[in-house]
Amino acid sequence: PPAPAAPATSFKPAESLPLPSREMILVEFPGIVVNEDKALAALGGEEGVAAVVATPGTMLPLKFRPGDPLSHPIFGDLT
């Protein structure tokens, strides 16, 4: 017996919209990120990360205890 015919559908292509241009920065964080805000604060916030990306040769500091003045940062290279 012949296969049943597929129902007729009307195809309308999706509307095309321009996407905003955004720059993304990837950071390999040496730990498990549970709270994204705290992880970003440990890297100096958005301003700190942006400053490192904008300045060639600078290293990104990571402070495991950002509020502790006795906590020394570890540094990561920009690659």
PQR file with spaces between the fields and no chain letter, atoms N, CA, C, O and H, PARSE charges and radii, in Angstrom:
ATOM       1  N    PRO     1       0.837   -1.199    0.000 -0.5600 1.5000
ATOM       2  CA   PRO     1       0.000    0.000    0.000  0.2800 2.0000
ATOM       3  C    PRO     1       0.877    1.256    0.000  0.5500 1.7000
ATOM       4  O    PRO     1       1.941    1.262    0.619 -0.5500 1.4000
ATOM       5  N    PRO     2       0.457    2.279   -0.662 -0.5600 1.5000
ATOM       6  CA   PRO     2       1.232    3.521   -0.715  0.2800 2.0000
ATOM       7  C    PRO     2       1.265    4.203    0.661  0.5500 1.7000
ATOM       8  O    PRO     2       0.332    4.090    1.456 -0.5500 1.4000
ATOM       9  N    ALA     3       2.378    4.918    0.913 -0.4000 1.5000
ATOM      10  CA   ALA     3       2.536    5.646    2.179 -0.0000 2.0000
ATOM      11  C    ALA     3       1.575    6.818    2.211  0.5500 1.7000
ATOM      12  O    ALA     3       1.286    7.428    1.181 -0.5500 1.4000
ATOM      13  H    ALA     3       3.136    5.010    0.267  0.4000 1.0000
ATOM      14  N    PRO     4       1.075    7.133    3.415 -0.5600 1.5000
ATOM      15  CA   PRO     4       0.144    8.274    3.496  0.2800 2.0000
ATOM      16  C    PRO     4       0.858    9.572    3.144  0.5500 1.7000
ATOM      17  O    PRO     4       2.033    9.749    3.466 -0.5500 1.4000
ATOM      18  N    ALA     5       0.166   10.449    2.504 -0.4000 1.5000
ATOM      19  CA   ALA     5       0.736   11.733    2.092 -0.0000 2.0000
ATOM      20  C    ALA     5       0.943   12.624    3.312  0.5500 1.7000
ATOM      21  O    ALA     5       0.125   12.649    4.232 -0.5500 1.4000
ATOM      22  H    ALA     5      -0.788   10.305    2.242  0.4000 1.0000
ATOM      23  N    ALA     6       2.046   13.346    3.297 -0.4000 1.5000
ATOM      24  CA   ALA     6       2.329   14.282    4.395 -0.0000 2.0000
ATOM      25  C    ALA     6       1.358   15.446    4.294  0.5500 1.7000
ATOM      26  O    ALA     6       1.005   15.871    3.194 -0.5500 1.4000
ATOM      27  H    ALA     6       2.710   13.326    2.550  0.4000 1.0000
ATOM      28  N    PRO     7       0.927   15.962    5.435 -0.5600 1.5000
ATOM      29  CA   PRO     7      -0.009   17.095    5.385  0.2800 2.0000
ATOM      30  C    PRO     7       0.668   18.320    4.776  0.5500 1.7000
ATOM      31  O    PRO     7       1.857   18.555    4.991 -0.5500 1.4000
ATOM      32  N    ALA     8      -0.073   19.068    4.042 -0.4000 1.5000
ATOM      33  CA   ALA     8       0.459   20.281    3.413 -0.0000 2.0000
ATOM      34  C    ALA     8       0.682   21.343    4.491  0.5500 1.7000
ATOM      35  O    ALA     8      -0.211   21.626    5.290 -0.5500 1.4000
ATOM      36  H    ALA     8      -1.039   18.878    3.867  0.4000 1.0000
ATOM      37  N    THR     9       1.865   21.917    4.504 -0.4000 1.5000
ATOM      38  CA   THR     9       2.158   22.987    5.457 -0.0000 2.0000
ATOM      39  C    THR     9       2.585   24.218    4.692  0.5500 1.7000
ATOM      40  O    THR     9       3.177   24.126    3.616 -0.5500 1.4000
ATOM      41  H    THR     9       2.590   21.687    3.855  0.4000 1.0000
ATOM      42  N    SER    10       2.286   25.345    5.245 -0.4000 1.5000
ATOM      43  CA   SER    10       2.745   26.574    4.602 -0.0000 2.0000
ATOM      44  C    SER    10       4.034   26.990    5.302  0.5500 1.7000
ATOM      45  O    SER    10       4.078   27.105    6.527 -0.5500 1.4000
ATOM      46  H    SER    10       1.806   25.420    6.119  0.4000 1.0000
ATOM      47  N    PHE    11       5.058   27.208    4.532 -0.4000 1.5000
ATOM      48  CA   PHE    11       6.371   27.561    5.071 -0.0000 2.0000
ATOM      49  C    PHE    11       6.578   29.050    4.927  0.5500 1.7000
ATOM      50  O    PHE    11       6.462   29.603    3.834 -0.5500 1.4000
ATOM      51  H    PHE    11       5.022   27.115    3.537  0.4000 1.0000
ATOM      52  N    LYS    12       6.884   29.693    6.031 -0.4000 1.5000
ATOM      53  CA   LYS    12       7.187   31.116    6.018 -0.0000 2.0000
ATOM      54  C    LYS    12       8.545   31.292    6.687  0.5500 1.7000
ATOM      55  O    LYS    12       8.683   30.947    7.860 -0.5500 1.4000
ATOM      56  H    LYS    12       6.978   29.244    6.919  0.4000 1.0000
ATOM      57  N    PRO    13       9.550   31.813    5.992 -0.5600 1.5000
ATOM      58  CA   PRO    13      10.877   31.964    6.601  0.2800 2.0000
ATOM      59  C    PRO    13      10.839   32.946    7.775  0.5500 1.7000
ATOM      60  O    PRO    13      10.042   33.882    7.813 -0.5500 1.4000
ATOM      61  N    ALA    14      11.731   32.691    8.722 -0.4000 1.5000
ATOM      62  CA   ALA    14      11.807   33.554    9.905 -0.0000 2.0000
ATOM      63  C    ALA    14      12.337   34.924    9.509  0.5500 1.7000
ATOM      64  O    ALA    14      13.084   35.066    8.541 -0.5500 1.4000
ATOM      65  H    ALA    14      12.380   31.930    8.691  0.4000 1.0000
ATOM      66  N    GLU    15      11.943   35.908   10.264 -0.4000 1.5000
ATOM      67  CA   GLU    15      12.393   37.274   10.024 -0.0000 2.0000
ATOM      68  C    GLU    15      13.880   37.394   10.358  0.5500 1.7000
ATOM      69  O    GLU    15      14.345   36.805   11.334 -0.5500 1.4000
ATOM      70  H    GLU    15      11.336   35.793   11.050  0.4000 1.0000
ATOM      71  N    SER    16      14.607   38.134    9.574 -0.4000 1.5000
ATOM      72  CA   SER    16      16.035   38.356    9.810 -0.0000 2.0000
ATOM      73  C    SER    16      16.209   39.649   10.590  0.5500 1.7000
ATOM      74  O    SER    16      15.689   40.696   10.205 -0.5500 1.4000
ATOM      75  H    SER    16      14.229   38.612    8.781  0.4000 1.0000
ATOM      76  N    LEU    17      16.936   39.565   11.676 -0.4000 1.5000
ATOM      77  CA   LEU    17      17.209   40.750   12.485 -0.0000 2.0000
ATOM      78  C    LEU    17      18.709   40.871   12.704  0.5500 1.7000
ATOM      79  O    LEU    17      19.388   39.855   12.854 -0.5500 1.4000
ATOM      80  H    LEU    17      17.359   38.715   11.989  0.4000 1.0000
ATOM      81  N    PRO    18      19.241   42.083   12.727 -0.5600 1.5000
ATOM      82  CA   PRO    18      20.675   42.236   12.990  0.2800 2.0000
ATOM      83  C    PRO    18      20.988   41.945   14.456  0.5500 1.7000
ATOM      84  O    PRO    18      20.209   42.291   15.345 -0.5500 1.4000
ATOM      85  N    LEU    19      22.126   41.309   14.701 -0.4000 1.5000
ATOM      86  CA   LEU    19      22.564   41.042   16.069 -0.0000 2.0000
ATOM      87  C    LEU    19      23.551   42.114   16.499  0.5500 1.7000
ATOM      88  O    LEU    19      24.399   42.530   15.709 -0.5500 1.4000
ATOM      89  H    LEU    19      22.759   41.027   13.979  0.4000 1.0000
ATOM      90  N    PRO    20      23.449   42.564   17.742 -0.5600 1.5000
ATOM      91  CA   PRO    20      24.411   43.573   18.204  0.2800 2.0000
ATOM      92  C    PRO    20      25.807   42.961   18.308  0.5500 1.7000
ATOM      93  O    PRO    20      25.962   41.788   18.649 -0.5500 1.4000
ATOM      94  N    SER    21      26.791   43.754   18.016 -0.4000 1.5000
ATOM      95  CA   SER    21      28.173   43.294   18.104 -0.0000 2.0000
ATOM      96  C    SER    21      28.615   43.352   19.565  0.5500 1.7000
ATOM      97  O    SER    21      28.522   44.401   20.203 -0.5500 1.4000
ATOM      98  H    SER    21      26.665   44.707   17.739  0.4000 1.0000
ATOM      99  N    ARG    22      29.091   42.234   20.091 -0.4000 1.5000
ATOM     100  CA   ARG    22      29.557   42.182   21.481 -0.0000 2.0000
ATOM     101  C    ARG    22      30.894   41.473   21.527  0.5500 1.7000
ATOM     102  O    ARG    22      31.116   40.489   20.821 -0.5500 1.4000
ATOM     103  H    ARG    22      29.166   41.382   19.573  0.4000 1.0000
ATOM     104  N    GLU    23      31.770   41.978   22.354 -0.4000 1.5000
ATOM     105  CA   GLU    23      33.055   41.336   22.544 -0.0000 2.0000
ATOM     106  C    GLU    23      32.957   40.435   23.760  0.5500 1.7000
ATOM     107  O    GLU    23      32.447   40.843   24.804 -0.5500 1.4000
ATOM     108  H    GLU    23      31.589   42.778   22.927  0.4000 1.0000
ATOM     109  N    MET    24      33.445   39.212   23.626 -0.4000 1.5000
ATOM     110  CA   MET    24      33.412   38.256   24.721 -0.0000 2.0000
ATOM     111  C    MET    24      34.839   37.960   25.160  0.5500 1.7000
ATOM     112  O    MET    24      35.753   37.920   24.336 -0.5500 1.4000
ATOM     113  H    MET    24      33.859   38.881   22.779  0.4000 1.0000
ATOM     114  N    ILE    25      35.024   37.755   26.442 -0.4000 1.5000
ATOM     115  CA   ILE    25      36.327   37.419   27.000 -0.0000 2.0000
ATOM     116  C    ILE    25      36.176   36.112   27.767  0.5500 1.7000
ATOM     117  O    ILE    25      35.274   35.975   28.594 -0.5500 1.4000
ATOM     118  H    ILE    25      34.282   37.787   27.111  0.4000 1.0000
ATOM     119  N    LEU    26      37.046   35.164   27.496 -0.4000 1.5000
ATOM     120  CA   LEU    26      37.024   33.877   28.177 -0.0000 2.0000
ATOM     121  C    LEU    26      38.130   33.852   29.222  0.5500 1.7000
ATOM     122  O    LEU    26      39.282   34.174   28.929 -0.5500 1.4000
ATOM     123  H    LEU    26      37.778   35.276   26.824  0.4000 1.0000
ATOM     124  N    VAL    27      37.775   33.469   30.438 -0.4000 1.5000
ATOM     125  CA   VAL    27      38.748   33.367   31.527 -0.0000 2.0000
ATOM     126  C    VAL    27      38.698   31.940   32.060  0.5500 1.7000
ATOM     127  O    VAL    27      37.631   31.441   32.419 -0.5500 1.4000
ATOM     128  H    VAL    27      36.840   33.207   30.676  0.4000 1.0000
ATOM     129  N    GLU    28      39.849   31.290   32.107 -0.4000 1.5000
ATOM     130  CA   GLU    28      39.924   29.966   32.729 -0.0000 2.0000
ATOM     131  C    GLU    28      40.118   30.181   34.221  0.5500 1.7000
ATOM     132  O    GLU    28      41.189   30.601   34.660 -0.5500 1.4000
ATOM     133  H    GLU    28      40.716   31.695   31.815  0.4000 1.0000
ATOM     134  N    PHE    29      39.097   29.898   34.988 -0.4000 1.5000
ATOM     135  CA   PHE    29      39.107   30.127   36.434 -0.0000 2.0000
ATOM     136  C    PHE    29      39.610   28.861   37.128  0.5500 1.7000
ATOM     137  O    PHE    29      39.095   27.774   36.868 -0.5500 1.4000
ATOM     138  H    PHE    29      38.227   29.557   34.632  0.4000 1.0000
ATOM     139  N    PRO    30      40.602   28.985   38.001 -0.5600 1.5000
ATOM     140  CA   PRO    30      41.171   27.786   38.644  0.2800 2.0000
ATOM     141  C    PRO    30      40.343   27.303   39.835  0.5500 1.7000
ATOM     142  O    PRO    30      40.818   27.302   40.971 -0.5500 1.4000
ATOM     143  N    GLY    31      39.134   26.904   39.573 -0.4000 1.5000
ATOM     144  CA   GLY    31      38.267   26.421   40.641 -0.0000 2.0000
ATOM     145  C    GLY    31      36.872   26.207   40.098  0.5500 1.7000
ATOM     146  O    GLY    31      36.610   26.427   38.916 -0.5500 1.4000
ATOM     147  H    GLY    31      38.748   26.906   38.650  0.4000 1.0000
ATOM     148  N    ILE    32      35.985   25.778   40.970 -0.4000 1.5000
ATOM     149  CA   ILE    32      34.593   25.570   40.599 -0.0000 2.0000
ATOM     150  C    ILE    32      33.837   26.854   40.902  0.5500 1.7000
ATOM     151  O    ILE    32      33.823   27.315   42.043 -0.5500 1.4000
ATOM     152  H    ILE    32      36.198   25.600   41.930  0.4000 1.0000
ATOM     153  N    VAL    33      33.213   27.428   39.892 -0.4000 1.5000
ATOM     154  CA   VAL    33      32.470   28.674   40.062 -0.0000 2.0000
ATOM     155  C    VAL    33      31.043   28.341   40.476  0.5500 1.7000
ATOM     156  O    VAL    33      30.281   27.747   39.714 -0.5500 1.4000
ATOM     157  H    VAL    33      33.224   27.054   38.964  0.4000 1.0000
ATOM     158  N    VAL    34      30.699   28.735   41.696 -0.4000 1.5000
ATOM     159  CA   VAL    34      29.338   28.548   42.201 -0.0000 2.0000
ATOM     160  C    VAL    34      28.577   29.856   42.090  0.5500 1.7000
ATOM     161  O    VAL    34      27.404   29.873   41.719 -0.5500 1.4000
ATOM     162  H    VAL    34      31.318   29.218   42.315  0.4000 1.0000
ATOM     163  N    ASN    35      29.252   30.957   42.416 -0.4000 1.5000
ATOM     164  CA   ASN    35      28.651   32.278   42.368 -0.0000 2.0000
ATOM     165  C    ASN    35      29.449   33.118   41.370  0.5500 1.7000
ATOM     166  O    ASN    35      30.606   33.454   41.623 -0.5500 1.4000
ATOM     167  H    ASN    35      30.205   30.943   42.718  0.4000 1.0000
ATOM     168  N    GLU    36      28.834   33.451   40.246 -0.4000 1.5000
ATOM     169  CA   GLU    36      29.527   34.180   39.183 -0.0000 2.0000
ATOM     170  C    GLU    36      29.969   35.569   39.625  0.5500 1.7000
ATOM     171  O    GLU    36      31.031   36.038   39.216 -0.5500 1.4000
ATOM     172  H    GLU    36      27.894   33.177   40.040  0.4000 1.0000
ATOM     173  N    ASP    37      29.165   36.232   40.458 -0.4000 1.5000
ATOM     174  CA   ASP    37      29.526   37.571   40.928 -0.0000 2.0000
ATOM     175  C    ASP    37      30.782   37.533   41.795  0.5500 1.7000
ATOM     176  O    ASP    37      31.640   38.410   41.686 -0.5500 1.4000
ATOM     177  H    ASP    37      28.303   35.851   40.790  0.4000 1.0000
ATOM     178  N    LYS    38      30.891   36.527   42.650 -0.4000 1.5000
ATOM     179  CA   LYS    38      32.080   36.401   43.500 -0.0000 2.0000
ATOM     180  C    LYS    38      33.315   36.041   42.675  0.5500 1.7000
ATOM     181  O    LYS    38      34.415   36.516   42.960 -0.5500 1.4000
ATOM     182  H    LYS    38      30.194   35.815   42.739  0.4000 1.0000
ATOM     183  N    ALA    39      33.135   35.208   41.659 -0.4000 1.5000
ATOM     184  CA   ALA    39      34.257   34.848   40.793 -0.0000 2.0000
ATOM     185  C    ALA    39      34.758   36.073   40.039  0.5500 1.7000
ATOM     186  O    ALA    39      35.966   36.272   39.907 -0.5500 1.4000
ATOM     187  H    ALA    39      32.242   34.822   41.427  0.4000 1.0000
ATOM     188  N    LEU    40      33.839   36.891   39.546 -0.4000 1.5000
ATOM     189  CA   LEU    40      34.224   38.105   38.835 -0.0000 2.0000
ATOM     190  C    LEU    40      34.884   39.103   39.778  0.5500 1.7000
ATOM     191  O    LEU    40      35.829   39.789   39.388 -0.5500 1.4000
ATOM     192  H    LEU    40      32.858   36.729   39.654  0.4000 1.0000
ATOM     193  N    ALA    41      34.396   39.191   41.017 -0.4000 1.5000
ATOM     194  CA   ALA    41      35.015   40.077   42.013 -0.0000 2.0000
ATOM     195  C    ALA    41      36.437   39.623   42.323  0.5500 1.7000
ATOM     196  O    ALA    41      37.315   40.458   42.544 -0.5500 1.4000
ATOM     197  H    ALA    41      33.628   38.634   41.333  0.4000 1.0000
ATOM     198  N    ALA    42      36.676   38.319   42.343 -0.4000 1.5000
ATOM     199  CA   ALA    42      38.017   37.791   42.616 -0.0000 2.0000
ATOM     200  C    ALA    42      39.000   38.164   41.506  0.5500 1.7000
ATOM     201  O    ALA    42      40.211   38.172   41.724 -0.5500 1.4000
ATOM     202  H    ALA    42      35.963   37.641   42.164  0.4000 1.0000
ATOM     203  N    LEU    43      38.477   38.474   40.313 -0.4000 1.5000
ATOM     204  CA   LEU    43      39.316   38.873   39.184 -0.0000 2.0000
ATOM     205  C    LEU    43      39.424   40.394   39.060  0.5500 1.7000
ATOM     206  O    LEU    43      40.028   40.894   38.111 -0.5500 1.4000
ATOM     207  H    LEU    43      37.492   38.468   40.136  0.4000 1.0000
ATOM     208  N    GLY    44      38.854   41.123   39.994 -0.4000 1.5000
ATOM     209  CA   GLY    44      38.911   42.581   39.943 -0.0000 2.0000
ATOM     210  C    GLY    44      37.704   43.213   39.283  0.5500 1.7000
ATOM     211  O    GLY    44      37.722   44.398   38.952 -0.5500 1.4000
ATOM     212  H    GLY    44      38.363   40.717   40.765  0.4000 1.0000
ATOM     213  N    GLY    45      36.651   42.428   39.088 -0.4000 1.5000
ATOM     214  CA   GLY    45      35.436   42.959   38.475 -0.0000 2.0000
ATOM     215  C    GLY    45      35.583   43.105   36.964  0.5500 1.7000
ATOM     216  O    GLY    45      36.632   42.814   36.390 -0.5500 1.4000
ATOM     217  H    GLY    45      36.636   41.465   39.356  0.4000 1.0000
ATOM     218  N    GLU    46      34.516   43.557   36.347 -0.4000 1.5000
ATOM     219  CA   GLU    46      34.552   43.755   34.897 -0.0000 2.0000
ATOM     220  C    GLU    46      35.613   44.776   34.513  0.5500 1.7000
ATOM     221  O    GLU    46      36.272   44.639   33.482 -0.5500 1.4000
ATOM     222  H    GLU    46      33.663   43.793   36.813  0.4000 1.0000
ATOM     223  N    GLU    47      35.775   45.797   35.344 -0.4000 1.5000
ATOM     224  CA   GLU    47      36.759   46.841   35.058 -0.0000 2.0000
ATOM     225  C    GLU    47      38.176   46.274   35.077  0.5500 1.7000
ATOM     226  O    GLU    47      38.995   46.614   34.224 -0.5500 1.4000
ATOM     227  H    GLU    47      35.240   45.908   36.182  0.4000 1.0000
ATOM     228  N    GLY    48      38.464   45.415   36.045 -0.4000 1.5000
ATOM     229  CA   GLY    48      39.788   44.821   36.145 -0.0000 2.0000
ATOM     230  C    GLY    48      40.117   43.931   34.963  0.5500 1.7000
ATOM     231  O    GLY    48      41.228   43.980   34.433 -0.5500 1.4000
ATOM     232  H    GLY    48      37.799   45.138   36.739  0.4000 1.0000
ATOM     233  N    VAL    49      39.164   43.121   34.549 -0.4000 1.5000
ATOM     234  CA   VAL    49      39.380   42.230   33.408 -0.0000 2.0000
ATOM     235  C    VAL    49      39.538   43.052   32.131  0.5500 1.7000
ATOM     236  O    VAL    49      40.415   42.767   31.315 -0.5500 1.4000
ATOM     237  H    VAL    49      38.262   43.081   34.978  0.4000 1.0000
ATOM     238  N    ALA    50      38.693   44.071   31.952 -0.4000 1.5000
ATOM     239  CA   ALA    50      38.775   44.913   30.754 -0.0000 2.0000
ATOM     240  C    ALA    50      40.102   45.659   30.693  0.5500 1.7000
ATOM     241  O    ALA    50      40.667   45.823   29.611 -0.5500 1.4000
ATOM     242  H    ALA    50      37.981   44.303   32.615  0.4000 1.0000
ATOM     243  N    ALA    51      40.606   46.111   31.832 -0.4000 1.5000
ATOM     244  CA   ALA    51      41.874   46.837   31.863 -0.0000 2.0000
ATOM     245  C    ALA    51      43.028   45.934   31.434  0.5500 1.7000
ATOM     246  O    ALA    51      43.930   46.378   30.724 -0.5500 1.4000
ATOM     247  H    ALA    51      40.147   45.978   32.710  0.4000 1.0000
ATOM     248  N    VAL    52      43.004   44.683   31.856 -0.4000 1.5000
ATOM     249  CA   VAL    52      44.064   43.748   31.486 -0.0000 2.0000
ATOM     250  C    VAL    52      44.006   43.442   29.989  0.5500 1.7000
ATOM     251  O    VAL    52      45.044   43.360   29.331 -0.5500 1.4000
ATOM     252  H    VAL    52      42.271   44.323   32.433  0.4000 1.0000
ATOM     253  N    VAL    53      42.811   43.276   29.458 -0.4000 1.5000
ATOM     254  CA   VAL    53      42.659   42.975   28.035 -0.0000 2.0000
ATOM     255  C    VAL    53      43.107   44.171   27.187  0.5500 1.7000
ATOM     256  O    VAL    53      43.681   43.992   26.114 -0.5500 1.4000
ATOM     257  H    VAL    53      41.968   43.343   29.993  0.4000 1.0000
ATOM     258  N    ALA    54      42.845   45.383   27.667 -0.4000 1.5000
ATOM     259  CA   ALA    54      43.184   46.593   26.905 -0.0000 2.0000
ATOM     260  C    ALA    54      44.664   46.946   26.974  0.5500 1.7000
ATOM     261  O    ALA    54      45.153   47.707   26.139 -0.5500 1.4000
ATOM     262  H    ALA    54      42.378   45.528   28.539  0.4000 1.0000
ATOM     263  N    THR    55      45.393   46.403   27.961 -0.4000 1.5000
ATOM     264  CA   THR    55      46.803   46.753   28.142 -0.0000 2.0000
ATOM     265  C    THR    55      47.674   45.526   27.868  0.5500 1.7000
ATOM     266  O    THR    55      47.748   44.624   28.702 -0.5500 1.4000
ATOM     267  H    THR    55      44.997   45.784   28.639  0.4000 1.0000
ATOM     268  N    PRO    56      48.330   45.486   26.712 -0.5600 1.5000
ATOM     269  CA   PRO    56      49.180   44.330   26.399  0.2800 2.0000
ATOM     270  C    PRO    56      50.312   44.168   27.412  0.5500 1.7000
ATOM     271  O    PRO    56      50.874   45.152   27.892 -0.5500 1.4000
ATOM     272  N    GLY    57      50.634   42.935   27.726 -0.4000 1.5000
ATOM     273  CA   GLY    57      51.724   42.639   28.651 -0.0000 2.0000
ATOM     274  C    GLY    57      51.325   42.640   30.115  0.5500 1.7000
ATOM     275  O    GLY    57      52.159   42.359   30.976 -0.5500 1.4000
ATOM     276  H    GLY    57      50.178   42.135   27.336  0.4000 1.0000
ATOM     277  N    THR    58      50.075   42.946   30.419 -0.4000 1.5000
ATOM     278  CA   THR    58      49.611   42.958   31.807 -0.0000 2.0000
ATOM     279  C    THR    58      49.109   41.572   32.192  0.5500 1.7000
ATOM     280  O    THR    58      48.606   40.826   31.352 -0.5500 1.4000
ATOM     281  H    THR    58      49.397   43.174   29.720  0.4000 1.0000
ATOM     282  N    MET    59      49.250   41.239   33.463 -0.4000 1.5000
ATOM     283  CA   MET    59      48.762   39.940   33.944 -0.0000 2.0000
ATOM     284  C    MET    59      47.498   40.157   34.775  0.5500 1.7000
ATOM     285  O    MET    59      47.339   41.189   35.427 -0.5500 1.4000
ATOM     286  H    MET    59      49.658   41.844   34.145  0.4000 1.0000
ATOM     287  N    LEU    60      46.612   39.180   34.742 -0.4000 1.5000
ATOM     288  CA   LEU    60      45.336   39.254   35.441 -0.0000 2.0000
ATOM     289  C    LEU    60      45.498   38.719   36.859  0.5500 1.7000
ATOM     290  O    LEU    60      45.833   37.548   37.038 -0.5500 1.4000
ATOM     291  H    LEU    60      46.741   38.341   34.213  0.4000 1.0000
ATOM     292  N    PRO    61      45.263   39.567   37.885 -0.5600 1.5000
ATOM     293  CA   PRO    61      45.369   39.081   39.259  0.2800 2.0000
ATOM     294  C    PRO    61      44.079   38.383   39.696  0.5500 1.7000
ATOM     295  O    PRO    61      42.979   38.808   39.345 -0.5500 1.4000
ATOM     296  N    LEU    62      44.233   37.319   40.458 -0.4000 1.5000
ATOM     297  CA   LEU    62      43.106   36.604   41.044 -0.0000 2.0000
ATOM     298  C    LEU    62      43.316   36.562   42.547  0.5500 1.7000
ATOM     299  O    LEU    62      44.312   36.028   43.035 -0.5500 1.4000
ATOM     300  H    LEU    62      45.127   36.974   40.743  0.4000 1.0000
ATOM     301  N    LYS    63      42.366   37.131   43.270 -0.4000 1.5000
ATOM     302  CA   LYS    63      42.445   37.137   44.729 -0.0000 2.0000
ATOM     303  C    LYS    63      41.383   36.177   45.262  0.5500 1.7000
ATOM     304  O    LYS    63      40.187   36.387   45.060 -0.5500 1.4000
ATOM     305  H    LYS    63      41.557   37.565   42.873  0.4000 1.0000
ATOM     306  N    PHE    64      41.830   35.131   45.939 -0.4000 1.5000
ATOM     307  CA   PHE    64      40.879   34.159   46.478 -0.0000 2.0000
ATOM     308  C    PHE    64      40.052   34.762   47.605  0.5500 1.7000
ATOM     309  O    PHE    64      38.931   34.320   47.855 -0.5500 1.4000
ATOM     310  H    PHE    64      42.802   34.961   46.103  0.4000 1.0000
ATOM     311  N    ARG    65      40.597   35.773   48.291 -0.4000 1.5000
ATOM     312  CA   ARG    65      39.855   36.502   49.329 -0.0000 2.0000
ATOM     313  C    ARG    65      39.966   37.990   49.006  0.5500 1.7000
ATOM     314  O    ARG    65      40.829   38.674   49.557 -0.5500 1.4000
ATOM     315  H    ARG    65      41.507   36.132   48.088  0.4000 1.0000
ATOM     316  N    PRO    66      39.099   38.506   48.112 -0.5600 1.5000
ATOM     317  CA   PRO    66      39.222   39.890   47.640  0.2800 2.0000
ATOM     318  C    PRO    66      39.184   40.945   48.749  0.5500 1.7000
ATOM     319  O    PRO    66      39.831   41.984   48.613 -0.5500 1.4000
ATOM     320  N    GLY    67      38.466   40.719   49.815 -0.4000 1.5000
ATOM     321  CA   GLY    67      38.357   41.714   50.880 -0.0000 2.0000
ATOM     322  C    GLY    67      39.475   41.665   51.897  0.5500 1.7000
ATOM     323  O    GLY    67      39.524   42.517   52.784 -0.5500 1.4000
ATOM     324  H    GLY    67      37.940   39.876   49.925  0.4000 1.0000
ATOM     325  N    ASP    68      40.375   40.700   51.803 -0.4000 1.5000
ATOM     326  CA   ASP    68      41.443   40.520   52.784 -0.0000 2.0000
ATOM     327  C    ASP    68      42.729   41.167   52.274  0.5500 1.7000
ATOM     328  O    ASP    68      43.298   40.705   51.285 -0.5500 1.4000
ATOM     329  H    ASP    68      40.335   40.008   51.082  0.4000 1.0000
ATOM     330  N    PRO    69      43.201   42.239   52.938 -0.5600 1.5000
ATOM     331  CA   PRO    69      44.409   42.898   52.461  0.2800 2.0000
ATOM     332  C    PRO    69      45.671   42.042   52.603  0.5500 1.7000
ATOM     333  O    PRO    69      46.687   42.343   51.975 -0.5500 1.4000
ATOM     334  N    LEU    70      45.626   40.996   53.404 -0.4000 1.5000
ATOM     335  CA   LEU    70      46.786   40.126   53.584 -0.0000 2.0000
ATOM     336  C    LEU    70      46.803   38.959   52.591  0.5500 1.7000
ATOM     337  O    LEU    70      47.761   38.187   52.548 -0.5500 1.4000
ATOM     338  H    LEU    70      44.801   40.752   53.913  0.4000 1.0000
ATOM     339  N    SER    71      45.755   38.841   51.810 -0.4000 1.5000
ATOM     340  CA   SER    71      45.675   37.775   50.812 -0.0000 2.0000
ATOM     341  C    SER    71      46.398   38.220   49.537  0.5500 1.7000
ATOM     342  O    SER    71      46.015   39.211   48.915 -0.5500 1.4000
ATOM     343  H    SER    71      44.977   39.468   51.846  0.4000 1.0000
ATOM     344  N    HIS    72      47.425   37.494   49.161 -0.4000 1.5000
ATOM     345  CA   HIS    72      48.193   37.832   47.965 -0.0000 2.0000
ATOM     346  C    HIS    72      47.542   37.210   46.734  0.5500 1.7000
ATOM     347  O    HIS    72      47.053   36.081   46.794 -0.5500 1.4000
ATOM     348  H    HIS    72      47.736   36.690   49.666  0.4000 1.0000
ATOM     349  N    PRO    73      47.532   37.938   45.622 -0.5600 1.5000
ATOM     350  CA   PRO    73      46.922   37.386   44.406  0.2800 2.0000
ATOM     351  C    PRO    73      47.849   36.425   43.690  0.5500 1.7000
ATOM     352  O    PRO    73      49.065   36.446   43.881 -0.5500 1.4000
ATOM     353  N    ILE    74      47.253   35.584   42.865 -0.4000 1.5000
ATOM     354  CA   ILE    74      48.015   34.797   41.899 -0.0000 2.0000
ATOM     355  C    ILE    74      47.745   35.465   40.558  0.5500 1.7000
ATOM     356  O    ILE    74      46.722   36.131   40.396 -0.5500 1.4000
ATOM     357  H    ILE    74      46.266   35.566   42.710  0.4000 1.0000
ATOM     358  N    PHE    75      48.638   35.299   39.603 -0.4000 1.5000
ATOM     359  CA   PHE    75      48.512   36.013   38.333 -0.0000 2.0000
ATOM     360  C    PHE    75      48.381   35.041   37.183  0.5500 1.7000
ATOM     361  O    PHE    75      48.989   33.971   37.170 -0.5500 1.4000
ATOM     362  H    PHE    75      49.469   34.758   39.735  0.4000 1.0000
ATOM     363  N    GLY    76      47.565   35.444   36.208 -0.4000 1.5000
ATOM     364  CA   GLY    76      47.404   34.672   34.999 -0.0000 2.0000
ATOM     365  C    GLY    76      47.811   35.502   33.798  0.5500 1.7000
ATOM     366  O    GLY    76      47.648   36.722   33.780 -0.5500 1.4000
ATOM     367  H    GLY    76      47.071   36.313   36.219  0.4000 1.0000
ATOM     368  N    ASP    77      48.341   34.822   32.799 -0.4000 1.5000
ATOM     369  CA   ASP    77      48.766   35.499   31.568 -0.0000 2.0000
ATOM     370  C    ASP    77      47.600   35.623   30.600  0.5500 1.7000
ATOM     371  O    ASP    77      46.712   34.772   30.558 -0.5500 1.4000
ATOM     372  H    ASP    77      48.473   33.831   32.813  0.4000 1.0000
ATOM     373  N    LEU    78      47.621   36.687   29.832 -0.4000 1.5000
ATOM     374  CA   LEU    78      46.663   36.857   28.764 -0.0000 2.0000
ATOM     375  C    LEU    78      47.209   36.138   27.539  0.5500 1.7000
ATOM     376  O    LEU    78      48.310   36.431   27.073 -0.5500 1.4000
ATOM     377  H    LEU    78      48.343   37.379   29.865  0.4000 1.0000
ATOM     378  N    THR    79      46.421   35.185   27.018 -0.4000 1.5000
ATOM     379  CA   THR    79      46.883   34.447   25.840 -0.0000 2.0000
ATOM     380  C    THR    79      45.936   34.634   24.685  0.5500 1.7000
ATOM     381  O    THR    79      46.163   34.086   23.606 -0.5500 1.4000
ATOM     382  H    THR    79      45.527   34.947   27.397  0.4000 1.0000
